[in-house]
Amino acid sequence: MDRRKLLELYNALNETGYDNPDDLEIYTLENVIYMGVADGEIKGKAKGKAEAVLDLLNDLGTVNDSLRDRILAESDLELLRKWLKMAARAESIEEFCAAMEK
């Protein structure tokens, strides 16, 4: 990496006039990009589990907007797995909601 060229680019983008390339702190995006992909994958899994919970609950009756929003907003995969099992065992939406609060 040519630190002097990177400093020139930094100065041009930020309209600054730094002149010591050794003062430049360089961060790569490799881990950020990986984390973004991983984060997207987790969000996709969470959405799929939330929709599966809602599918089971819809078989029991009408899911109100508040409950639907709460389930869809959840991103904790372990909690969504728990809710999926609870929804599969519940005999009513009320029973599921009571179990959620425990």
ZADO-1210 file (C-alpha; in nm, 4 decimals, padded with zeros to 6 digits):
<atoms>
<atom x="00.0000" y="00.0000" z="00.0000" code="MET" pos="1"/>
<atom x="00.1327" y="00.3380" z="-00.0935" code="ASP" pos="2"/>
<atom x="00.0551" y="00.5446" z="00.2158" code="ARG" pos="3"/>
<atom x="00.1368" y="00.8726" z="00.0417" code="ARG" pos="4"/>
<atom x="-00.1213" y="00.8066" z="-00.2345" code="LYS" pos="5"/>
<atom x="-00.3779" y="00.7007" z="00.0243" code="LEU" pos="6"/>
<atom x="-00.3161" y="01.0244" z="00.2141" code="LEU" pos="7"/>
<atom x="-00.3620" y="01.2226" z="-00.1085" code="GLU" pos="8"/>
<atom x="-00.6920" y="01.0440" z="-00.1660" code="LEU" pos="9"/>
<atom x="-00.7997" y="01.1088" z="00.1934" code="TYR" pos="10"/>
<atom x="-00.7129" y="01.4776" z="00.1617" code="ASN" pos="11"/>
<atom x="-00.9007" y="01.5056" z="-00.1678" code="ALA" pos="12"/>
<atom x="-01.2134" y="01.3364" z="-00.0332" code="LEU" pos="13"/>
<atom x="-01.2181" y="01.5236" z="00.2958" code="ASN" pos="14"/>
<atom x="-01.0825" y="01.8578" z="00.1755" code="GLU" pos="15"/>
<atom x="-00.8008" y="01.8421" z="00.4314" code="THR" pos="16"/>
<atom x="-00.4306" y="01.9110" z="00.4062" code="GLY" pos="17"/>
<atom x="-00.2572" y="01.6436" z="00.6103" code="TYR" pos="18"/>
<atom x="00.1012" y="01.5845" z="00.5022" code="ASP" pos="19"/>
<atom x="00.2408" y="01.2995" z="00.7154" code="ASN" pos="20"/>
<atom x="00.1452" y="00.9590" z="00.5709" code="PRO" pos="21"/>
<atom x="00.2551" y="00.7922" z="00.8957" code="ASP" pos="22"/>
<atom x="-00.0335" y="00.9623" z="01.0769" code="ASP" pos="23"/>
<atom x="-00.2841" y="00.7883" z="00.8493" code="LEU" pos="24"/>
<atom x="-00.4758" y="00.5022" z="01.0113" code="GLU" pos="25"/>
<atom x="-00.5830" y="00.2455" z="00.7537" code="ILE" pos="26"/>
<atom x="-00.8761" y="00.0109" z="00.8061" code="TYR" pos="27"/>
<atom x="-00.9752" y="-00.2484" z="00.5495" code="THR" pos="28"/>
<atom x="-01.3315" y="-00.3524" z="00.4759" code="LEU" pos="29"/>
<atom x="-01.2710" y="-00.7266" z="00.4648" code="GLU" pos="30"/>
<atom x="-01.4223" y="-00.7950" z="00.8062" code="ASN" pos="31"/>
<atom x="-01.6955" y="-00.5357" z="00.7630" code="VAL" pos="32"/>
<atom x="-01.8089" y="-00.6944" z="00.4392" code="ILE" pos="33"/>
<atom x="-01.8013" y="-01.0402" z="00.5979" code="TYR" pos="34"/>
<atom x="-01.9992" y="-00.9163" z="00.8960" code="MET" pos="35"/>
<atom x="-02.2515" y="-00.7578" z="00.6615" code="GLY" pos="36"/>
<atom x="-02.3031" y="-01.0863" z="00.4828" code="VAL" pos="37"/>
<atom x="-02.3302" y="-01.2743" z="00.8112" code="ALA" pos="38"/>
<atom x="-02.5727" y="-01.0158" z="00.9475" code="ASP" pos="39"/>
<atom x="-02.7878" y="-01.0454" z="00.6363" code="GLY" pos="40"/>
<atom x="-02.7883" y="-01.4216" z="00.6655" code="GLU" pos="41"/>
<atom x="-02.8983" y="-01.4037" z="01.0302" code="ILE" pos="42"/>
<atom x="-03.1731" y="-01.1558" z="00.9455" code="LYS" pos="43"/>
<atom x="-03.2945" y="-01.3875" z="00.6706" code="GLY" pos="44"/>
<atom x="-03.3036" y="-01.6850" z="00.9064" code="LYS" pos="45"/>
<atom x="-03.4840" y="-01.4785" z="01.1696" code="ALA" pos="46"/>
<atom x="-03.7426" y="-01.3634" z="00.9167" code="LYS" pos="47"/>
<atom x="-03.8004" y="-01.7220" z="00.8044" code="GLY" pos="48"/>
<atom x="-03.8484" y="-01.8454" z="01.1601" code="LYS" pos="49"/>
<atom x="-04.0776" y="-01.5542" z="01.2452" code="ALA" pos="50"/>
<atom x="-04.2910" y="-01.6287" z="00.9400" code="GLU" pos="51"/>
<atom x="-04.3066" y="-01.9958" z="01.0389" code="ALA" pos="52"/>
<atom x="-04.4294" y="-01.8959" z="01.3860" code="VAL" pos="53"/>
<atom x="-04.6955" y="-01.6763" z="01.2272" code="LEU" pos="54"/>
<atom x="-04.8015" y="-01.9529" z="00.9891" code="ASP" pos="55"/>
<atom x="-04.8654" y="-02.1849" z="01.2837" code="LEU" pos="56"/>
<atom x="-05.0478" y="-01.9159" z="01.4785" code="LEU" pos="57"/>
<atom x="-05.2643" y="-01.8266" z="01.1784" code="ASN" pos="58"/>
<atom x="-05.3878" y="-02.1857" z="01.1837" code="ASP" pos="59"/>
<atom x="-05.5137" y="-02.1153" z="01.5373" code="LEU" pos="60"/>
<atom x="-05.6932" y="-01.7919" z="01.4577" code="GLY" pos="61"/>
<atom x="-05.6378" y="-01.4281" z="01.3732" code="THR" pos="62"/>
<atom x="-05.3033" y="-01.2877" z="01.4836" code="VAL" pos="63"/>
<atom x="-05.3398" y="-00.9243" z="01.5908" code="ASN" pos="64"/>
<atom x="-05.1048" y="-00.6599" z="01.4507" code="ASP" pos="65"/>
<atom x="-04.9236" y="-00.6090" z="01.7805" code="SER" pos="66"/>
<atom x="-04.8318" y="-00.9766" z="01.8119" code="LEU" pos="67"/>
<atom x="-04.7404" y="-00.9993" z="01.4423" code="ARG" pos="68"/>
<atom x="-04.5128" y="-00.6953" z="01.4729" code="ASP" pos="69"/>
<atom x="-04.3480" y="-00.8299" z="01.7881" code="ARG" pos="70"/>
<atom x="-04.2717" y="-01.1646" z="01.6243" code="ILE" pos="71"/>
<atom x="-04.1443" y="-01.0099" z="01.3004" code="LEU" pos="72"/>
<atom x="-03.9240" y="-00.7630" z="01.4909" code="ALA" pos="73"/>
<atom x="-03.7450" y="-01.0388" z="01.6841" code="GLU" pos="74"/>
<atom x="-03.3931" y="-01.1188" z="01.5638" code="SER" pos="75"/>
<atom x="-03.2812" y="-01.3594" z="01.8380" code="ASP" pos="76"/>
<atom x="-03.2734" y="-01.6968" z="01.6627" code="LEU" pos="77"/>
<atom x="-03.2846" y="-01.8950" z="01.9884" code="GLU" pos="78"/>
<atom x="-03.5952" y="-01.7105" z="02.1050" code="LEU" pos="79"/>
<atom x="-03.7580" y="-01.7587" z="01.7650" code="LEU" pos="80"/>
<atom x="-03.6827" y="-02.1332" z="01.7826" code="ARG" pos="81"/>
<atom x="-03.8471" y="-02.1403" z="02.1247" code="LYS" pos="82"/>
<atom x="-04.1505" y="-01.9511" z="01.9929" code="TRP" pos="83"/>
<atom x="-04.1745" y="-02.1860" z="01.6954" code="LEU" pos="84"/>
<atom x="-04.1942" y="-02.4876" z="01.9283" code="LYS" pos="85"/>
<atom x="-04.4455" y="-02.3063" z="02.1481" code="MET" pos="86"/>
<atom x="-04.6616" y="-02.2184" z="01.8477" code="ALA" pos="87"/>
<atom x="-04.6543" y="-02.5800" z="01.7322" code="ALA" pos="88"/>
<atom x="-04.7754" y="-02.6990" z="02.0754" code="ARG" pos="89"/>
<atom x="-05.0257" y="-02.4219" z="02.1469" code="ALA" pos="90"/>
<atom x="-05.3950" y="-02.4897" z="02.1183" code="GLU" pos="91"/>
<atom x="-05.4810" y="-02.1202" z="02.0919" code="SER" pos="92"/>
<atom x="-05.3188" y="-01.7852" z="02.0286" code="ILE" pos="93"/>
<atom x="-05.3996" y="-01.6894" z="02.3873" code="GLU" pos="94"/>
<atom x="-05.2080" y="-01.9956" z="02.5133" code="GLU" pos="95"/>
<atom x="-04.9111" y="-01.8981" z="02.2961" code="PHE" pos="96"/>
<atom x="-04.9171" y="-01.5381" z="02.4254" code="CYS" pos="97"/>
<atom x="-04.9318" y="-01.6572" z="02.7860" code="ALA" pos="98"/>
<atom x="-04.6323" y="-01.8849" z="02.7239" code="ALA" pos="99"/>
<atom x="-04.4409" y="-01.5940" z="02.5660" code="MET" pos="100"/>
<atom x="-04.4739" y="-01.3948" z="02.8865" code="GLU" pos="101"/>
<atom x="-04.3280" y="-01.6699" z="03.1064" code="LYS" pos="102"/>
</atoms>
